């Protein structure tokens, strides 16, 4: 999330900060919707897993 790859070589501080902001807005929205803390963490984890999976798929598609 935010353009920072697990394998290095690309990304920026601004992208990382933006990614952290997106995750925080997401979890704050869930909190305002009175979603239990457990499910907030679960949803944030799924968001990260989806972002990593999409990054991997895009890497494979460009090779």
PyMOL Python script that loads the backbone (N, CA, C, O; Angstrom):
from pymol import cmd

cmd.read_pdbstr("""\
ATOM      1  N   UNK A   1       0.861  -1.167   0.000  1.00  0.00           N
ATOM      2  CA  UNK A   1       0.000   0.000   0.000  1.00  0.00           C
ATOM      3  C   UNK A   1       0.904   1.225   0.000  1.00  0.00           C
ATOM      4  O   UNK A   1       1.785   1.356   0.850  1.00  0.00           O
ATOM      5  N   UNK A   2       0.688   2.101  -0.936  1.00  0.00           N
ATOM      6  CA  UNK A   2       1.491   3.310  -0.984  1.00  0.00           C
ATOM      7  C   UNK A   2       2.676   3.227  -1.919  1.00  0.00           C
ATOM      8  O   UNK A   2       3.448   4.181  -2.018  1.00  0.00           O
ATOM      9  N   UNK A   3       2.841   2.110  -2.607  1.00  0.00           N
ATOM     10  CA  UNK A   3       3.901   2.007  -3.591  1.00  0.00           C
ATOM     11  C   UNK A   3       5.199   1.424  -3.100  1.00  0.00           C
ATOM     12  O   UNK A   3       6.140   1.316  -3.887  1.00  0.00           O
ATOM     13  N   UNK A   4       5.304   1.043  -1.844  1.00  0.00           N
ATOM     14  CA  UNK A   4       6.531   0.437  -1.347  1.00  0.00           C
ATOM     15  C   UNK A   4       6.450  -1.065  -1.550  1.00  0.00           C
ATOM     16  O   UNK A   4       5.525  -1.713  -1.060  1.00  0.00           O
ATOM     17  N   UNK A   5       7.410  -1.618  -2.267  1.00  0.00           N
ATOM     18  CA  UNK A   5       7.418  -3.041  -2.564  1.00  0.00           C
ATOM     19  C   UNK A   5       8.165  -3.812  -1.485  1.00  0.00           C
ATOM     20  O   UNK A   5       9.102  -3.293  -0.878  1.00  0.00           O
ATOM     21  N   UNK A   6       7.752  -5.040  -1.251  1.00  0.00           N
ATOM     22  CA  UNK A   6       8.445  -5.906  -0.302  1.00  0.00           C
ATOM     23  C   UNK A   6       9.843  -6.256  -0.787  1.00  0.00           C
ATOM     24  O   UNK A   6      10.709  -6.606   0.015  1.00  0.00           O
ATOM     25  N   UNK A   7      10.071  -6.163  -2.094  1.00  0.00           N
ATOM     26  CA  UNK A   7      11.343  -6.555  -2.675  1.00  0.00           C
ATOM     27  C   UNK A   7      12.283  -5.379  -2.907  1.00  0.00           C
ATOM     28  O   UNK A   7      13.368  -5.554  -3.460  1.00  0.00           O
ATOM     29  N   UNK A   8      11.877  -4.186  -2.490  1.00  0.00           N
ATOM     30  CA  UNK A   8      12.734  -3.013  -2.635  1.00  0.00           C
ATOM     31  C   UNK A   8      12.788  -2.516  -4.062  1.00  0.00           C
ATOM     32  O   UNK A   8      12.132  -3.054  -4.954  1.00  0.00           O
ATOM     33  N   UNK A   9      13.578  -1.485  -4.259  1.00  0.00           N
ATOM     34  CA  UNK A   9      13.795  -0.984  -5.603  1.00  0.00           C
ATOM     35  C   UNK A   9      12.818   0.070  -6.063  1.00  0.00           C
ATOM     36  O   UNK A   9      13.066   0.746  -7.062  1.00  0.00           O
ATOM     37  N   UNK A  10      11.728   0.224  -5.369  1.00  0.00           N
ATOM     38  CA  UNK A  10      10.788   1.271  -5.755  1.00  0.00           C
ATOM     39  C   UNK A  10       9.963   1.669  -4.545  1.00  0.00           C
ATOM     40  O   UNK A  10       9.920   0.958  -3.541  1.00  0.00           O
ATOM     41  N   UNK A  11       9.317   2.804  -4.657  1.00  0.00           N
ATOM     42  CA  UNK A  11       8.536   3.322  -3.544  1.00  0.00           C
ATOM     43  C   UNK A  11       9.110   4.633  -3.066  1.00  0.00           C
ATOM     44  O   UNK A  11      10.202   5.034  -3.467  1.00  0.00           O
ATOM     45  N   UNK A  12       8.370   5.291  -2.212  1.00  0.00           N
ATOM     46  CA  UNK A  12       8.820   6.582  -1.698  1.00  0.00           C
ATOM     47  C   UNK A  12       8.261   6.787  -0.300  1.00  0.00           C
ATOM     48  O   UNK A  12       7.343   6.090   0.134  1.00  0.00           O
ATOM     49  N   UNK A  13       8.827   7.739   0.376  1.00  0.00           N
ATOM     50  CA  UNK A  13       8.330   8.072   1.709  1.00  0.00           C
ATOM     51  C   UNK A  13       6.906   8.608   1.608  1.00  0.00           C
ATOM     52  O   UNK A  13       6.046   8.257   2.416  1.00  0.00           O
ATOM     53  N   UNK A  14       6.662   9.448   0.626  1.00  0.00           N
ATOM     54  CA  UNK A  14       5.320  10.012   0.449  1.00  0.00           C
ATOM     55  C   UNK A  14       4.308   8.901   0.178  1.00  0.00           C
ATOM     56  O   UNK A  14       3.207   8.920   0.728  1.00  0.00           O
ATOM     57  N   UNK A  15       4.671   7.939  -0.660  1.00  0.00           N
ATOM     58  CA  UNK A  15       3.781   6.820  -0.937  1.00  0.00           C
ATOM     59  C   UNK A  15       3.501   5.989   0.301  1.00  0.00           C
ATOM     60  O   UNK A  15       2.372   5.552   0.522  1.00  0.00           O
ATOM     61  N   UNK A  16       4.524   5.772   1.104  1.00  0.00           N
ATOM     62  CA  UNK A  16       4.348   5.008   2.337  1.00  0.00           C
ATOM     63  C   UNK A  16       3.454   5.743   3.328  1.00  0.00           C
ATOM     64  O   UNK A  16       2.596   5.136   3.969  1.00  0.00           O
ATOM     65  N   UNK A  17       3.660   7.054   3.449  1.00  0.00           N
ATOM     66  CA  UNK A  17       2.816   7.856   4.341  1.00  0.00           C
ATOM     67  C   UNK A  17       1.377   7.852   3.838  1.00  0.00           C
ATOM     68  O   UNK A  17       0.441   7.745   4.630  1.00  0.00           O
ATOM     69  N   UNK A  18       1.200   7.969   2.537  1.00  0.00           N
ATOM     70  CA  UNK A  18      -0.139   7.924   1.956  1.00  0.00           C
ATOM     71  C   UNK A  18      -0.793   6.568   2.210  1.00  0.00           C
ATOM     72  O   UNK A  18      -1.981   6.504   2.528  1.00  0.00           O
ATOM     73  N   UNK A  19      -0.037   5.497   2.074  1.00  0.00           N
ATOM     74  CA  UNK A  19      -0.564   4.165   2.351  1.00  0.00           C
ATOM     75  C   UNK A  19      -0.980   4.003   3.799  1.00  0.00           C
ATOM     76  O   UNK A  19      -2.032   3.430   4.085  1.00  0.00           O
ATOM     77  N   UNK A  20      -0.160   4.507   4.722  1.00  0.00           N
ATOM     78  CA  UNK A  20      -0.511   4.453   6.144  1.00  0.00           C
ATOM     79  C   UNK A  20      -1.766   5.278   6.412  1.00  0.00           C
ATOM     80  O   UNK A  20      -2.609   4.891   7.221  1.00  0.00           O
ATOM     81  N   UNK A  21      -1.885   6.409   5.735  1.00  0.00           N
ATOM     82  CA  UNK A  21      -3.070   7.252   5.876  1.00  0.00           C
ATOM     83  C   UNK A  21      -4.320   6.515   5.396  1.00  0.00           C
ATOM     84  O   UNK A  21      -5.368   6.583   6.038  1.00  0.00           O
ATOM     85  N   UNK A  22      -4.211   5.816   4.276  1.00  0.00           N
ATOM     86  CA  UNK A  22      -5.349   5.064   3.742  1.00  0.00           C
ATOM     87  C   UNK A  22      -5.796   3.991   4.727  1.00  0.00           C
ATOM     88  O   UNK A  22      -6.992   3.837   4.978  1.00  0.00           O
ATOM     89  N   UNK A  23      -4.847   3.251   5.284  1.00  0.00           N
ATOM     90  CA  UNK A  23      -5.187   2.211   6.258  1.00  0.00           C
ATOM     91  C   UNK A  23      -5.832   2.840   7.488  1.00  0.00           C
ATOM     92  O   UNK A  23      -6.800   2.298   8.021  1.00  0.00           O
ATOM     93  N   UNK A  24      -5.311   3.971   7.942  1.00  0.00           N
ATOM     94  CA  UNK A  24      -5.871   4.630   9.126  1.00  0.00           C
ATOM     95  C   UNK A  24      -7.286   5.132   8.869  1.00  0.00           C
ATOM     96  O   UNK A  24      -8.157   4.981   9.725  1.00  0.00           O
ATOM     97  N   UNK A  25      -7.528   5.722   7.710  1.00  0.00           N
ATOM     98  CA  UNK A  25      -8.874   6.184   7.366  1.00  0.00           C
ATOM     99  C   UNK A  25      -9.828   4.994   7.306  1.00  0.00           C
ATOM    100  O   UNK A  25     -10.968   5.083   7.763  1.00  0.00           O
ATOM    101  N   UNK A  26      -9.367   3.895   6.750  1.00  0.00           N
ATOM    102  CA  UNK A  26     -10.168   2.676   6.657  1.00  0.00           C
ATOM    103  C   UNK A  26     -10.560   2.183   8.050  1.00  0.00           C
ATOM    104  O   UNK A  26     -11.734   1.905   8.299  1.00  0.00           O
ATOM    105  N   UNK A  27      -9.593   2.072   8.955  1.00  0.00           N
ATOM    106  CA  UNK A  27      -9.889   1.567  10.298  1.00  0.00           C
ATOM    107  C   UNK A  27     -10.703   2.579  11.111  1.00  0.00           C
ATOM    108  O   UNK A  27     -11.536   2.185  11.928  1.00  0.00           O
ATOM    109  N   UNK A  28     -10.473   3.868  10.895  1.00  0.00           N
ATOM    110  CA  UNK A  28     -11.282   4.874  11.584  1.00  0.00           C
ATOM    111  C   UNK A  28     -12.734   4.803  11.123  1.00  0.00           C
ATOM    112  O   UNK A  28     -13.653   4.938  11.930  1.00  0.00           O
ATOM    113  N   UNK A  29     -12.935   4.596   9.845  1.00  0.00           N
ATOM    114  CA  UNK A  29     -14.294   4.430   9.328  1.00  0.00           C
ATOM    115  C   UNK A  29     -14.989   3.229   9.944  1.00  0.00           C
ATOM    116  O   UNK A  29     -16.170   3.287  10.286  1.00  0.00           O
ATOM    117  N   UNK A  30     -14.246   2.141  10.083  1.00  0.00           N
ATOM    118  CA  UNK A  30     -14.828   0.960  10.722  1.00  0.00           C
ATOM    119  C   UNK A  30     -15.141   1.234  12.188  1.00  0.00           C
ATOM    120  O   UNK A  30     -16.150   0.759  12.710  1.00  0.00           O
ATOM    121  N   UNK A  31     -14.284   1.994  12.848  1.00  0.00           N
ATOM    122  CA  UNK A  31     -14.512   2.346  14.249  1.00  0.00           C
ATOM    123  C   UNK A  31     -15.758   3.215  14.396  1.00  0.00           C
ATOM    124  O   UNK A  31     -16.561   3.004  15.304  1.00  0.00           O
ATOM    125  N   UNK A  32     -15.918   4.182  13.512  1.00  0.00           N
ATOM    126  CA  UNK A  32     -17.104   5.039  13.546  1.00  0.00           C
ATOM    127  C   UNK A  32     -18.376   4.247  13.261  1.00  0.00           C
ATOM    128  O   UNK A  32     -19.459   4.602  13.726  1.00  0.00           O
ATOM    129  N   UNK A  33     -18.232   3.172  12.492  1.00  0.00           N
ATOM    130  CA  UNK A  33     -19.370   2.295  12.211  1.00  0.00           C
ATOM    131  C   UNK A  33     -19.605   1.301  13.347  1.00  0.00           C
ATOM    132  O   UNK A  33     -20.463   0.424  13.252  1.00  0.00           O
ATOM    133  N   UNK A  34     -18.826   1.453  14.426  1.00  0.00           N
ATOM    134  CA  UNK A  34     -18.933   0.616  15.622  1.00  0.00           C
ATOM    135  C   UNK A  34     -18.643  -0.859  15.346  1.00  0.00           C
ATOM    136  O   UNK A  34     -19.270  -1.751  15.917  1.00  0.00           O
ATOM    137  N   UNK A  35     -17.678  -1.090  14.457  1.00  0.00           N
ATOM    138  CA  UNK A  35     -17.223  -2.451  14.190  1.00  0.00           C
ATOM    139  C   UNK A  35     -16.260  -2.838  15.310  1.00  0.00           C
ATOM    140  O   UNK A  35     -15.422  -2.033  15.718  1.00  0.00           O
ATOM    141  N   UNK A  36     -16.379  -4.058  15.802  1.00  0.00           N
ATOM    142  CA  UNK A  36     -15.538  -4.551  16.889  1.00  0.00           C
ATOM    143  C   UNK A  36     -14.053  -4.456  16.514  1.00  0.00           C
ATOM    144  O   UNK A  36     -13.689  -4.608  15.348  1.00  0.00           O
ATOM    145  N   UNK A  37     -13.201  -4.204  17.517  1.00  0.00           N
ATOM    146  CA  UNK A  37     -11.759  -4.056  17.281  1.00  0.00           C
ATOM    147  C   UNK A  37     -11.154  -5.266  16.583  1.00  0.00           C
ATOM    148  O   UNK A  37     -10.292  -5.113  15.717  1.00  0.00           O
ATOM    149  N   UNK A  38     -11.591  -6.457  16.945  1.00  0.00           N
ATOM    150  CA  UNK A  38     -11.080  -7.679  16.317  1.00  0.00           C
ATOM    151  C   UNK A  38     -11.318  -7.635  14.813  1.00  0.00           C
ATOM    152  O   UNK A  38     -10.413  -7.929  14.031  1.00  0.00           O
ATOM    153  N   UNK A  39     -12.515  -7.274  14.410  1.00  0.00           N
ATOM    154  CA  UNK A  39     -12.855  -7.255  12.989  1.00  0.00           C
ATOM    155  C   UNK A  39     -12.180  -6.096  12.262  1.00  0.00           C
ATOM    156  O   UNK A  39     -11.919  -6.187  11.063  1.00  0.00           O
ATOM    157  N   UNK A  40     -11.896  -5.014  12.973  1.00  0.00           N
ATOM    158  CA  UNK A  40     -11.136  -3.916  12.367  1.00  0.00           C
ATOM    159  C   UNK A  40      -9.735  -4.382  12.005  1.00  0.00           C
ATOM    160  O   UNK A  40      -9.246  -4.112  10.908  1.00  0.00           O
ATOM    161  N   UNK A  41      -9.095  -5.081  12.929  1.00  0.00           N
ATOM    162  CA  UNK A  41      -7.751  -5.601  12.665  1.00  0.00           C
ATOM    163  C   UNK A  41      -7.782  -6.651  11.562  1.00  0.00           C
ATOM    164  O   UNK A  41      -6.890  -6.703  10.716  1.00  0.00           O
ATOM    165  N   UNK A  42      -8.807  -7.481  11.578  1.00  0.00           N
ATOM    166  CA  UNK A  42      -8.962  -8.504  10.545  1.00  0.00           C
ATOM    167  C   UNK A  42      -9.100  -7.848   9.168  1.00  0.00           C
ATOM    168  O   UNK A  42      -8.441  -8.260   8.212  1.00  0.00           O
ATOM    169  N   UNK A  43      -9.952  -6.832   9.070  1.00  0.00           N
ATOM    170  CA  UNK A  43     -10.172  -6.143   7.794  1.00  0.00           C
ATOM    171  C   UNK A  43      -8.906  -5.427   7.323  1.00  0.00           C
ATOM    172  O   UNK A  43      -8.602  -5.432   6.131  1.00  0.00           O
ATOM    173  N   UNK A  44      -8.171  -4.817   8.242  1.00  0.00           N
ATOM    174  CA  UNK A  44      -6.917  -4.152   7.869  1.00  0.00           C
ATOM    175  C   UNK A  44      -5.905  -5.176   7.367  1.00  0.00           C
ATOM    176  O   UNK A  44      -5.167  -4.905   6.419  1.00  0.00           O
ATOM    177  N   UNK A  45      -5.864  -6.337   7.988  1.00  0.00           N
ATOM    178  CA  UNK A  45      -4.975  -7.408   7.531  1.00  0.00           C
ATOM    179  C   UNK A  45      -5.339  -7.886   6.138  1.00  0.00           C
ATOM    180  O   UNK A  45      -4.464  -8.106   5.300  1.00  0.00           O
ATOM    181  N   UNK A  46      -6.631  -8.046   5.893  1.00  0.00           N
ATOM    182  CA  UNK A  46      -7.093  -8.448   4.555  1.00  0.00           C
ATOM    183  C   UNK A  46      -6.712  -7.382   3.529  1.00  0.00           C
ATOM    184  O   UNK A  46      -6.303  -7.712   2.416  1.00  0.00           O
ATOM    185  N   UNK A  47      -6.845  -6.112   3.897  1.00  0.00           N
ATOM    186  CA  UNK A  47      -6.464  -5.020   2.999  1.00  0.00           C
ATOM    187  C   UNK A  47      -4.993  -5.112   2.615  1.00  0.00           C
ATOM    188  O   UNK A  47      -4.644  -4.934   1.448  1.00  0.00           O
ATOM    189  N   UNK A  48      -4.133  -5.386   3.582  1.00  0.00           N
ATOM    190  CA  UNK A  48      -2.695  -5.516   3.314  1.00  0.00           C
ATOM    191  C   UNK A  48      -2.421  -6.740   2.446  1.00  0.00           C
ATOM    192  O   UNK A  48      -1.623  -6.668   1.512  1.00  0.00           O
ATOM    193  N   UNK A  49      -3.072  -7.861   2.743  1.00  0.00           N
ATOM    194  CA  UNK A  49      -2.881  -9.082   1.946  1.00  0.00           C
ATOM    195  C   UNK A  49      -3.305  -8.849   0.500  1.00  0.00           C
ATOM    196  O   UNK A  49      -2.615  -9.279  -0.425  1.00  0.00           O
ATOM    197  N   UNK A  50      -4.421  -8.179   0.300  1.00  0.00           N
ATOM    198  CA  UNK A  50      -4.889  -7.882  -1.059  1.00  0.00           C
ATOM    199  C   UNK A  50      -3.889  -6.974  -1.775  1.00  0.00           C
ATOM    200  O   UNK A  50      -3.607  -7.181  -2.955  1.00  0.00           O
ATOM    201  N   UNK A  51      -3.353  -5.980  -1.084  1.00  0.00           N
ATOM    202  CA  UNK A  51      -2.377  -5.071  -1.695  1.00  0.00           C
ATOM    203  C   UNK A  51      -1.113  -5.818  -2.107  1.00  0.00           C
ATOM    204  O   UNK A  51      -0.582  -5.582  -3.192  1.00  0.00           O
ATOM    205  N   UNK A  52      -0.629  -6.713  -1.257  1.00  0.00           N
ATOM    206  CA  UNK A  52       0.576  -7.488  -1.581  1.00  0.00           C
ATOM    207  C   UNK A  52       0.300  -8.424  -2.753  1.00  0.00           C
ATOM    208  O   UNK A  52       1.139  -8.569  -3.642  1.00  0.00           O
ATOM    209  N   UNK A  53      -0.869  -9.058  -2.758  1.00  0.00           N
ATOM    210  CA  UNK A  53      -1.230  -9.965  -3.851  1.00  0.00           C
ATOM    211  C   UNK A  53      -1.315  -9.213  -5.176  1.00  0.00           C
ATOM    212  O   UNK A  53      -0.820  -9.690  -6.197  1.00  0.00           O
ATOM    213  N   UNK A  54      -1.939  -8.045  -5.161  1.00  0.00           N
ATOM    214  CA  UNK A  54      -2.018  -7.247  -6.386  1.00  0.00           C
ATOM    215  C   UNK A  54      -0.638  -6.818  -6.862  1.00  0.00           C
ATOM    216  O   UNK A  54      -0.370  -6.818  -8.064  1.00  0.00           O
ATOM    217  N   UNK A  55       0.235  -6.454  -5.938  1.00  0.00           N
ATOM    218  CA  UNK A  55       1.602  -6.083  -6.299  1.00  0.00           C
ATOM    219  C   UNK A  55       2.310  -7.254  -6.972  1.00  0.00           C
ATOM    220  O   UNK A  55       3.000  -7.069  -7.974  1.00  0.00           O
ATOM    221  N   UNK A  56       2.145  -8.444  -6.435  1.00  0.00           N
ATOM    222  CA  UNK A  56       2.773  -9.630  -7.017  1.00  0.00           C
ATOM    223  C   UNK A  56       2.223  -9.915  -8.413  1.00  0.00           C
ATOM    224  O   UNK A  56       2.981 -10.235  -9.329  1.00  0.00           O
ATOM    225  N   UNK A  57       0.916  -9.799  -8.572  1.00  0.00           N
ATOM    226  CA  UNK A  57       0.306 -10.051  -9.878  1.00  0.00           C
ATOM    227  C   UNK A  57       0.794  -9.036 -10.910  1.00  0.00           C
ATOM    228  O   UNK A  57       1.066  -9.398 -12.055  1.00  0.00           O
ATOM    229  N   UNK A  58       0.906  -7.780 -10.515  1.00  0.00           N
ATOM    230  CA  UNK A  58       1.400  -6.755 -11.444  1.00  0.00           C
ATOM    231  C   UNK A  58       2.858  -6.987 -11.802  1.00  0.00           C
ATOM    232  O   UNK A  58       3.256  -6.756 -12.943  1.00  0.00           O
ATOM    233  N   UNK A  59       3.661  -7.441 -10.846  1.00  0.00           N
ATOM    234  CA  UNK A  59       5.073  -7.758 -11.128  1.00  0.00           C
ATOM    235  C   UNK A  59       5.180  -8.893 -12.141  1.00  0.00           C
ATOM    236  O   UNK A  59       5.993  -8.834 -13.063  1.00  0.00           O
ATOM    237  N   UNK A  60       4.368  -9.915 -11.970  1.00  0.00           N
ATOM    238  CA  UNK A  60       4.414 -11.063 -12.891  1.00  0.00           C
ATOM    239  C   UNK A  60       3.926 -10.673 -14.274  1.00  0.00           C
ATOM    240  O   UNK A  60       4.439 -11.168 -15.277  1.00  0.00           O
ATOM    241  N   UNK A  61       2.941  -9.790 -14.337  1.00  0.00           N
ATOM    242  CA  UNK A  61       2.393  -9.376 -15.624  1.00  0.00           C
ATOM    243  C   UNK A  61       3.387  -8.535 -16.420  1.00  0.00           C
ATOM    244  O   UNK A  61       3.345  -8.536 -17.650  1.00  0.00           O
ATOM    245  N   UNK A  62       4.281  -7.818 -15.738  1.00  0.00           N
ATOM    246  CA  UNK A  62       5.237  -6.968 -16.445  1.00  0.00           C
ATOM    247  C   UNK A  62       6.486  -7.717 -16.877  1.00  0.00           C
ATOM    248  O   UNK A  62       7.286  -7.181 -17.643  1.00  0.00           O
ATOM    249  N   UNK A  63       6.672  -8.936 -16.407  1.00  0.00           N
ATOM    250  CA  UNK A  63       7.863  -9.714 -16.796  1.00  0.00           C
ATOM    251  C   UNK A  63       7.658 -10.443 -18.085  1.00  0.00           C
ATOM    252  O   UNK A  63       8.560 -11.140 -18.550  1.00  0.00           O
TER     253      UNK A  63
END
""", "prot")
cmd.dss("prot")
cmd.show_as("cartoon", "prot")
cmd.util.cbc("prot")
cmd.orient("prot")
